[in-house]
Amino acid sequence: MIRIFNVFIPASVIALLLSEIVLIFFCYIVASFFTLDVDPQIFFIYDNGLLRVAIVVAGLMIGIYLHDLYTQFRIKSRILLMQQLCLIVGIAFLTQALLSYLRLSDWTLPKWQMIYGSALTLVLLPAWRLLYNAVIFRAMGLERLLFLGSSSSSREIAAYLVEHPESGLACVGYVDDLDDSEPELPVGKLIGPVSDLTNIVNEIKPDRIVVGMSERRKRLPMDELLRLRFSGIHIQEVQSTYEATFGRVCIREIRPSQLIFSSELGPNPRQVTFQTVYSLALAIVVALVTAPLMLLTALVVGLSSPGPVRNFQSIHTRCHASSWHAHCVAPLVQR
């Protein structure tokens, strides 16, 4: 996984995203050679052709993202995939029509280029998805996880990995001291007890050990884990794997000691200083930009309402006094 702006994104998802951007660009560029009356080079260089294609590609990519085709790109139904892509392309046509209605012709593609490019996209994009799932995705390989312990978080992660192979992770099994009264594991199998951890690791050779034991006191094999860590095996706590997999913190795995000794709960002095500086700078810029508007507003108010500006408190006092006089004193005078 690759971490971008504190968000873990599988490398397979990034590879698919970039490849589909290039593929869709290719479809609309190829369509220009069959539909345009002018030289395509002139269209792309001097007539904002690349910008027009980029607008269409951006709309299609946003539609693919909103249909969760990058979070769940495991193809379960080819018919459903075609329906989703047809809907996305249809929305792109509606967007082009809206831009034409707003007379933004410099942002729209010619009609036949849009039709031919979209048709080519509907042919090549599903084919690329099928090829990516069948060949390239498998060739990239999966990182094999061995769970030390079968806590609820470990089981939830393992179940998620089965449904989302695009995460690039796979569960090879559990190492735990379970008896017959324990519930059945949803995914994977129980390989052996905690006492055989070293032998199991030497036999299976996992890429990572995820420690997710429900009870660690006097059960966690610290010496064995230390030797395995020095031998090059990556060892990670289940809450870190949970956060990287689901994109959120696992509340039930947070221990009180983490909150007591954590240095991330309080504000970061550097961030506070930076926030103060850019807030002040932004306030100054906005004040300078809006100063003419405020001056014009004050001038309009002065011309439309002549006379000095009265104090709000004195006006409120006078209004309150006049109201009291109208409701209390006037009836007595009339009597």
TORKOL-4160 file (C-alpha; in steps of 0.2 Angstrom, whole numbers, padded with zeros to 4 digits, m for minus):
335
<pt num="1" X="0000" Y="0000" Z="0000"/>
<pt num="2" X="0005" Y="0018" Z="m0003"/>
<pt num="3" X="0001" Y="0032" Z="0009"/>
<pt num="4" X="m0005" Y="0048" Z="0001"/>
<pt num="5" X="m0011" Y="0062" Z="0012"/>
<pt num="6" X="m0012" Y="0050" Z="0027"/>
<pt num="7" X="m0023" Y="0038" Z="0017"/>
<pt num="8" X="m0017" Y="0021" Z="0013"/>
<pt num="9" X="m0021" Y="0017" Z="m0006"/>
<pt num="10" X="m0017" Y="0000" Z="m0013"/>
<pt num="11" X="m0003" Y="0000" Z="m0027"/>
<pt num="12" X="m0015" Y="m0010" Z="m0038"/>
<pt num="13" X="m0028" Y="0004" Z="m0037"/>
<pt num="14" X="m0016" Y="0017" Z="m0042"/>
<pt num="15" X="m0010" Y="0007" Z="m0056"/>
<pt num="16" X="m0028" Y="0004" Z="m0062"/>
<pt num="17" X="m0032" Y="0022" Z="m0061"/>
<pt num="18" X="m0017" Y="0029" Z="m0071"/>
<pt num="19" X="m0019" Y="0015" Z="m0084"/>
<pt num="20" X="m0038" Y="0019" Z="m0087"/>
<pt num="21" X="m0034" Y="0038" Z="m0088"/>
<pt num="22" X="m0021" Y="0034" Z="m0102"/>
<pt num="23" X="m0034" Y="0022" Z="m0110"/>
<pt num="24" X="m0048" Y="0034" Z="m0111"/>
<pt num="25" X="m0037" Y="0048" Z="m0117"/>
<pt num="26" X="m0031" Y="0036" Z="m0131"/>
<pt num="27" X="m0049" Y="0032" Z="m0136"/>
<pt num="28" X="m0054" Y="0050" Z="m0139"/>
<pt num="29" X="m0038" Y="0055" Z="m0147"/>
<pt num="30" X="m0040" Y="0040" Z="m0159"/>
<pt num="31" X="m0058" Y="0046" Z="m0163"/>
<pt num="32" X="m0052" Y="0063" Z="m0168"/>
<pt num="33" X="m0042" Y="0055" Z="m0183"/>
<pt num="34" X="m0058" Y="0048" Z="m0190"/>
<pt num="35" X="m0071" Y="0062" Z="m0186"/>
<pt num="36" X="m0062" Y="0079" Z="m0188"/>
<pt num="37" X="m0062" Y="0089" Z="m0204"/>
<pt num="38" X="m0046" Y="0098" Z="m0199"/>
<pt num="39" X="m0029" Y="0091" Z="m0195"/>
<pt num="40" X="m0030" Y="0083" Z="m0177"/>
<pt num="41" X="m0013" Y="0092" Z="m0172"/>
<pt num="42" X="m0021" Y="0109" Z="m0176"/>
<pt num="43" X="m0036" Y="0104" Z="m0166"/>
<pt num="44" X="m0026" Y="0098" Z="m0151"/>
<pt num="45" X="m0013" Y="0112" Z="m0151"/>
<pt num="46" X="m0022" Y="0128" Z="m0157"/>
<pt num="47" X="m0041" Y="0124" Z="m0153"/>
<pt num="48" X="m0039" Y="0118" Z="m0135"/>
<pt num="49" X="m0042" Y="0100" Z="m0140"/>
<pt num="50" X="m0032" Y="0092" Z="m0126"/>
<pt num="51" X="m0042" Y="0103" Z="m0113"/>
<pt num="52" X="m0058" Y="0097" Z="m0120"/>
<pt num="53" X="m0053" Y="0079" Z="m0120"/>
<pt num="54" X="m0047" Y="0081" Z="m0102"/>
<pt num="55" X="m0064" Y="0088" Z="m0096"/>
<pt num="56" X="m0072" Y="0073" Z="m0103"/>
<pt num="57" X="m0059" Y="0061" Z="m0096"/>
<pt num="58" X="m0061" Y="0070" Z="m0079"/>
<pt num="59" X="m0080" Y="0068" Z="m0079"/>
<pt num="60" X="m0078" Y="0049" Z="m0083"/>
<pt num="61" X="m0066" Y="0046" Z="m0070"/>
<pt num="62" X="m0076" Y="0055" Z="m0057"/>
<pt num="63" X="m0091" Y="0044" Z="m0062"/>
<pt num="64" X="m0081" Y="0028" Z="m0061"/>
<pt num="65" X="m0075" Y="0033" Z="m0043"/>
<pt num="66" X="m0093" Y="0038" Z="m0038"/>
<pt num="67" X="m0099" Y="0021" Z="m0043"/>
<pt num="68" X="m0086" Y="0013" Z="m0032"/>
<pt num="69" X="m0077" Y="0004" Z="m0046"/>
<pt num="70" X="m0060" Y="0008" Z="m0038"/>
<pt num="71" X="m0065" Y="0002" Z="m0021"/>
<pt num="72" X="m0073" Y="m0014" Z="m0027"/>
<pt num="73" X="m0066" Y="m0018" Z="m0044"/>
<pt num="74" X="m0067" Y="m0037" Z="m0042"/>
<pt num="75" X="m0079" Y="m0041" Z="m0057"/>
<pt num="76" X="m0094" Y="m0051" Z="m0051"/>
<pt num="77" X="m0105" Y="m0048" Z="m0066"/>
<pt num="78" X="m0100" Y="m0042" Z="m0083"/>
<pt num="79" X="m0117" Y="m0036" Z="m0087"/>
<pt num="80" X="m0118" Y="m0025" Z="m0071"/>
<pt num="81" X="m0101" Y="m0018" Z="m0076"/>
<pt num="82" X="m0107" Y="m0013" Z="m0093"/>
<pt num="83" X="m0123" Y="m0005" Z="m0086"/>
<pt num="84" X="m0112" Y="0005" Z="m0074"/>
<pt num="85" X="m0100" Y="0011" Z="m0088"/>
<pt num="86" X="m0115" Y="0015" Z="m0100"/>
<pt num="87" X="m0123" Y="0026" Z="m0086"/>
<pt num="88" X="m0106" Y="0035" Z="m0083"/>
<pt num="89" X="m0104" Y="0038" Z="m0102"/>
<pt num="90" X="m0122" Y="0044" Z="m0103"/>
<pt num="91" X="m0119" Y="0057" Z="m0089"/>
<pt num="92" X="m0104" Y="0063" Z="m0099"/>
<pt num="93" X="m0115" Y="0066" Z="m0114"/>
<pt num="94" X="m0127" Y="0076" Z="m0103"/>
<pt num="95" X="m0113" Y="0086" Z="m0096"/>
<pt num="96" X="m0107" Y="0090" Z="m0114"/>
<pt num="97" X="m0125" Y="0095" Z="m0118"/>
<pt num="98" X="m0126" Y="0107" Z="m0103"/>
<pt num="99" X="m0109" Y="0115" Z="m0108"/>
<pt num="100" X="m0116" Y="0118" Z="m0125"/>
<pt num="101" X="m0132" Y="0125" Z="m0118"/>
<pt num="102" X="m0121" Y="0137" Z="m0108"/>
<pt num="103" X="m0112" Y="0142" Z="m0124"/>
<pt num="104" X="m0096" Y="0136" Z="m0118"/>
<pt num="105" X="m0091" Y="0128" Z="m0134"/>
<pt num="106" X="m0072" Y="0129" Z="m0131"/>
<pt num="107" X="m0075" Y="0116" Z="m0117"/>
<pt num="108" X="m0085" Y="0103" Z="m0127"/>
<pt num="109" X="m0079" Y="0090" Z="m0140"/>
<pt num="110" X="m0086" Y="0089" Z="m0157"/>
<pt num="111" X="m0102" Y="0078" Z="m0158"/>
<pt num="112" X="m0095" Y="0064" Z="m0169"/>
<pt num="113" X="m0078" Y="0064" Z="m0159"/>
<pt num="114" X="m0088" Y="0062" Z="m0143"/>
<pt num="115" X="m0099" Y="0048" Z="m0150"/>
<pt num="116" X="m0084" Y="0038" Z="m0158"/>
<pt num="117" X="m0073" Y="0041" Z="m0143"/>
<pt num="118" X="m0087" Y="0035" Z="m0130"/>
<pt num="119" X="m0091" Y="0020" Z="m0141"/>
<pt num="120" X="m0072" Y="0015" Z="m0141"/>
<pt num="121" X="m0071" Y="0018" Z="m0122"/>
<pt num="122" X="m0086" Y="0006" Z="m0119"/>
<pt num="123" X="m0077" Y="m0007" Z="m0129"/>
<pt num="124" X="m0059" Y="m0005" Z="m0123"/>
<pt num="125" X="m0062" Y="m0001" Z="m0104"/>
<pt num="126" X="m0072" Y="m0017" Z="m0099"/>
<pt num="127" X="m0059" Y="m0027" Z="m0109"/>
<pt num="128" X="m0045" Y="m0019" Z="m0100"/>
<pt num="129" X="m0054" Y="m0022" Z="m0083"/>
<pt num="130" X="m0056" Y="m0040" Z="m0087"/>
<pt num="131" X="m0038" Y="m0042" Z="m0092"/>
<pt num="132" X="m0032" Y="m0032" Z="m0077"/>
<pt num="133" X="m0041" Y="m0044" Z="m0065"/>
<pt num="134" X="m0036" Y="m0060" Z="m0074"/>
<pt num="135" X="m0018" Y="m0057" Z="m0078"/>
<pt num="136" X="m0010" Y="m0041" Z="m0072"/>
<pt num="137" X="m0018" Y="m0041" Z="m0054"/>
<pt num="138" X="m0013" Y="m0059" Z="m0051"/>
<pt num="139" X="0005" Y="m0055" Z="m0058"/>
<pt num="140" X="0007" Y="m0041" Z="m0045"/>
<pt num="141" X="0005" Y="m0054" Z="m0031"/>
<pt num="142" X="m0003" Y="m0053" Z="m0014"/>
<pt num="143" X="0006" Y="m0049" Z="0003"/>
<pt num="144" X="0002" Y="m0064" Z="0014"/>
<pt num="145" X="m0003" Y="m0060" Z="0032"/>
<pt num="146" X="m0002" Y="m0072" Z="0046"/>
<pt num="147" X="m0013" Y="m0068" Z="0061"/>
<pt num="148" X="m0006" Y="m0071" Z="0078"/>
<pt num="149" X="m0023" Y="m0072" Z="0087"/>
<pt num="150" X="m0041" Y="m0073" Z="0081"/>
<pt num="151" X="m0049" Y="m0057" Z="0089"/>
<pt num="152" X="m0064" Y="m0049" Z="0081"/>
<pt num="153" X="m0053" Y="m0036" Z="0072"/>
<pt num="154" X="m0042" Y="m0050" Z="0065"/>
<pt num="155" X="m0058" Y="m0059" Z="0058"/>
<pt num="156" X="m0065" Y="m0043" Z="0051"/>
<pt num="157" X="m0049" Y="m0039" Z="0042"/>
<pt num="158" X="m0048" Y="m0057" Z="0035"/>
<pt num="159" X="m0066" Y="m0056" Z="0029"/>
<pt num="160" X="m0063" Y="m0040" Z="0020"/>
<pt num="161" X="m0048" Y="m0046" Z="0011"/>
<pt num="162" X="m0057" Y="m0060" Z="0003"/>
<pt num="163" X="m0070" Y="m0048" Z="m0004"/>
<pt num="164" X="m0057" Y="m0035" Z="m0009"/>
<pt num="165" X="m0042" Y="m0043" Z="m0017"/>
<pt num="166" X="m0037" Y="m0026" Z="m0024"/>
<pt num="167" X="m0030" Y="m0022" Z="m0007"/>
<pt num="168" X="m0016" Y="m0033" Z="m0011"/>
<pt num="169" X="m0017" Y="m0043" Z="0005"/>
<pt num="170" X="m0022" Y="m0061" Z="0009"/>
<pt num="171" X="m0024" Y="m0071" Z="0025"/>
<pt num="172" X="m0015" Y="m0087" Z="0026"/>
<pt num="173" X="m0022" Y="m0092" Z="0042"/>
<pt num="174" X="m0022" Y="m0090" Z="0061"/>
<pt num="175" X="m0010" Y="m0095" Z="0075"/>
<pt num="176" X="m0020" Y="m0096" Z="0092"/>
<pt num="177" X="m0024" Y="m0107" Z="0106"/>
<pt num="178" X="m0042" Y="m0111" Z="0102"/>
<pt num="179" X="m0053" Y="m0125" Z="0109"/>
<pt num="180" X="m0069" Y="m0132" Z="0102"/>
<pt num="181" X="m0080" Y="m0120" Z="0111"/>
<pt num="182" X="m0073" Y="m0105" Z="0101"/>
<pt num="183" X="m0084" Y="m0099" Z="0086"/>
<pt num="184" X="m0078" Y="m0105" Z="0069"/>
<pt num="185" X="m0066" Y="m0094" Z="0060"/>
<pt num="186" X="m0075" Y="m0085" Z="0045"/>
<pt num="187" X="m0060" Y="m0085" Z="0034"/>
<pt num="188" X="m0044" Y="m0095" Z="0034"/>
<pt num="189" X="m0039" Y="m0109" Z="0045"/>
<pt num="190" X="m0031" Y="m0112" Z="0062"/>
<pt num="191" X="m0014" Y="m0117" Z="0058"/>
<pt num="192" X="m0007" Y="m0121" Z="0076"/>
<pt num="193" X="m0005" Y="m0115" Z="0093"/>
<pt num="194" X="0005" Y="m0100" Z="0099"/>
<pt num="195" X="0019" Y="m0111" Z="0105"/>
<pt num="196" X="0023" Y="m0117" Z="0088"/>
<pt num="197" X="0024" Y="m0099" Z="0080"/>
<pt num="198" X="0042" Y="m0100" Z="0075"/>
<pt num="199" X="0040" Y="m0117" Z="0066"/>
<pt num="200" X="0024" Y="m0111" Z="0057"/>
<pt num="201" X="0033" Y="m0095" Z="0051"/>
<pt num="202" X="0047" Y="m0106" Z="0045"/>
<pt num="203" X="0035" Y="m0117" Z="0035"/>
<pt num="204" X="0023" Y="m0104" Z="0028"/>
<pt num="205" X="0035" Y="m0090" Z="0026"/>
<pt num="206" X="0022" Y="m0076" Z="0028"/>
<pt num="207" X="0026" Y="m0058" Z="0022"/>
<pt num="208" X="0019" Y="m0050" Z="0038"/>
<pt num="209" X="0013" Y="m0056" Z="0055"/>
<pt num="210" X="m0002" Y="m0046" Z="0062"/>
<pt num="211" X="m0003" Y="m0047" Z="0081"/>
<pt num="212" X="m0022" Y="m0048" Z="0086"/>
<pt num="213" X="m0023" Y="m0057" Z="0102"/>
<pt num="214" X="m0039" Y="m0054" Z="0112"/>
<pt num="215" X="m0029" Y="m0057" Z="0129"/>
<pt num="216" X="m0010" Y="m0053" Z="0128"/>
<pt num="217" X="m0005" Y="m0055" Z="0147"/>
<pt num="218" X="0006" Y="m0070" Z="0149"/>
<pt num="219" X="0001" Y="m0076" Z="0131"/>
<pt num="220" X="0011" Y="m0065" Z="0119"/>
<pt num="221" X="0027" Y="m0074" Z="0114"/>
<pt num="222" X="0038" Y="m0058" Z="0115"/>
<pt num="223" X="0055" Y="m0068" Z="0114"/>
<pt num="224" X="0049" Y="m0077" Z="0098"/>
<pt num="225" X="0042" Y="m0061" Z="0090"/>
<pt num="226" X="0058" Y="m0052" Z="0094"/>
<pt num="227" X="0069" Y="m0066" Z="0085"/>
<pt num="228" X="0057" Y="m0066" Z="0070"/>
<pt num="229" X="0058" Y="m0047" Z="0069"/>
<pt num="230" X="0077" Y="m0048" Z="0069"/>
<pt num="231" X="0076" Y="m0061" Z="0055"/>
<pt num="232" X="0067" Y="m0049" Z="0044"/>
<pt num="233" X="0049" Y="m0053" Z="0046"/>
<pt num="234" X="0038" Y="m0038" Z="0047"/>
<pt num="235" X="0027" Y="m0038" Z="0063"/>
<pt num="236" X="0012" Y="m0026" Z="0065"/>
<pt num="237" X="m0002" Y="m0023" Z="0077"/>
<pt num="238" X="m0019" Y="m0027" Z="0072"/>
<pt num="239" X="m0025" Y="m0009" Z="0074"/>
<pt num="240" X="m0012" Y="m0003" Z="0062"/>
<pt num="241" X="m0017" Y="m0016" Z="0049"/>
<pt num="242" X="m0036" Y="m0011" Z="0052"/>
<pt num="243" X="m0033" Y="0007" Z="0049"/>
<pt num="244" X="m0023" Y="0004" Z="0033"/>
<pt num="245" X="m0037" Y="m0008" Z="0027"/>
<pt num="246" X="m0053" Y="0001" Z="0032"/>
<pt num="247" X="m0046" Y="0019" Z="0032"/>
<pt num="248" X="m0052" Y="0022" Z="0050"/>
<pt num="249" X="m0046" Y="0019" Z="0068"/>
<pt num="250" X="m0052" Y="0003" Z="0076"/>
<pt num="251" X="m0059" Y="0010" Z="0093"/>
<pt num="252" X="m0061" Y="m0007" Z="0101"/>
<pt num="253" X="m0042" Y="m0010" Z="0099"/>
<pt num="254" X="m0037" Y="0006" Z="0108"/>
<pt num="255" X="m0029" Y="0003" Z="0125"/>
<pt num="256" X="m0030" Y="0016" Z="0139"/>
<pt num="257" X="m0011" Y="0016" Z="0139"/>
<pt num="258" X="m0010" Y="0022" Z="0121"/>
<pt num="259" X="m0021" Y="0037" Z="0126"/>
<pt num="260" X="m0012" Y="0041" Z="0142"/>
<pt num="261" X="0006" Y="0041" Z="0134"/>
<pt num="262" X="0001" Y="0047" Z="0116"/>
<pt num="263" X="0009" Y="0063" Z="0110"/>
<pt num="264" X="m0004" Y="0065" Z="0096"/>
<pt num="265" X="m0019" Y="0070" Z="0107"/>
<pt num="266" X="m0013" Y="0088" Z="0110"/>
<pt num="267" X="m0011" Y="0101" Z="0097"/>
<pt num="268" X="0005" Y="0101" Z="0087"/>
<pt num="269" X="0014" Y="0118" Z="0091"/>
<pt num="270" X="0021" Y="0119" Z="0073"/>
<pt num="271" X="0003" Y="0117" Z="0066"/>
<pt num="272" X="m0004" Y="0129" Z="0078"/>
<pt num="273" X="0009" Y="0142" Z="0073"/>
<pt num="274" X="0007" Y="0138" Z="0054"/>
<pt num="275" X="m0012" Y="0140" Z="0056"/>
<pt num="276" X="m0010" Y="0157" Z="0065"/>
<pt num="277" X="0001" Y="0163" Z="0051"/>
<pt num="278" X="m0009" Y="0158" Z="0037"/>
<pt num="279" X="m0025" Y="0163" Z="0045"/>
<pt num="280" X="m0018" Y="0181" Z="0048"/>
<pt num="281" X="m0012" Y="0182" Z="0030"/>
<pt num="282" X="m0028" Y="0176" Z="0023"/>
<pt num="283" X="m0038" Y="0189" Z="0034"/>
<pt num="284" X="m0026" Y="0203" Z="0027"/>
<pt num="285" X="m0028" Y="0197" Z="0009"/>
<pt num="286" X="m0047" Y="0196" Z="0011"/>
<pt num="287" X="m0048" Y="0213" Z="0019"/>
<pt num="288" X="m0038" Y="0221" Z="0005"/>
<pt num="289" X="m0049" Y="0213" Z="m0008"/>
<pt num="290" X="m0065" Y="0217" Z="0000"/>
<pt num="291" X="m0060" Y="0235" Z="0005"/>
<pt num="292" X="m0067" Y="0243" Z="m0011"/>
<pt num="293" X="m0083" Y="0234" Z="m0009"/>
<pt num="294" X="m0085" Y="0239" Z="0009"/>
<pt num="295" X="m0081" Y="0257" Z="0005"/>
<pt num="296" X="m0094" Y="0257" Z="m0009"/>
<pt num="297" X="m0107" Y="0250" Z="0003"/>
<pt num="298" X="m0103" Y="0263" Z="0016"/>
<pt num="299" X="m0105" Y="0276" Z="0002"/>
<pt num="300" X="m0122" Y="0269" Z="m0004"/>
<pt num="301" X="m0128" Y="0269" Z="0014"/>
<pt num="302" X="m0123" Y="0287" Z="0017"/>
<pt num="303" X="m0131" Y="0293" Z="0001"/>
<pt num="304" X="m0147" Y="0283" Z="0003"/>
<pt num="305" X="m0149" Y="0287" Z="0022"/>
<pt num="306" X="m0143" Y="0304" Z="0026"/>
<pt num="307" X="m0138" Y="0310" Z="0043"/>
<pt num="308" X="m0126" Y="0303" Z="0057"/>
<pt num="309" X="m0126" Y="0285" Z="0061"/>
<pt num="310" X="m0134" Y="0283" Z="0078"/>
<pt num="311" X="m0129" Y="0272" Z="0092"/>
<pt num="312" X="m0138" Y="0255" Z="0092"/>
<pt num="313" X="m0140" Y="0255" Z="0111"/>
<pt num="314" X="m0148" Y="0273" Z="0111"/>
<pt num="315" X="m0160" Y="0268" Z="0098"/>
<pt num="316" X="m0164" Y="0252" Z="0107"/>
<pt num="317" X="m0167" Y="0262" Z="0123"/>
<pt num="318" X="m0178" Y="0275" Z="0114"/>
<pt num="319" X="m0188" Y="0261" Z="0106"/>
<pt num="320" X="m0190" Y="0252" Z="0122"/>
<pt num="321" X="m0196" Y="0269" Z="0131"/>
<pt num="322" X="m0208" Y="0273" Z="0117"/>
<pt num="323" X="m0215" Y="0256" Z="0118"/>
<pt num="324" X="m0217" Y="0257" Z="0137"/>
<pt num="325" X="m0226" Y="0274" Z="0135"/>
<pt num="326" X="m0237" Y="0268" Z="0122"/>
<pt num="327" X="m0243" Y="0253" Z="0132"/>
<pt num="328" X="m0243" Y="0259" Z="0150"/>
<pt num="329" X="m0243" Y="0278" Z="0150"/>
<pt num="330" X="m0255" Y="0282" Z="0136"/>
<pt num="331" X="m0269" Y="0271" Z="0143"/>
<pt num="332" X="m0268" Y="0280" Z="0160"/>
<pt num="333" X="m0268" Y="0297" Z="0152"/>
<pt num="334" X="m0284" Y="0292" Z="0142"/>
<pt num="335" X="m0292" Y="0287" Z="0158"/>
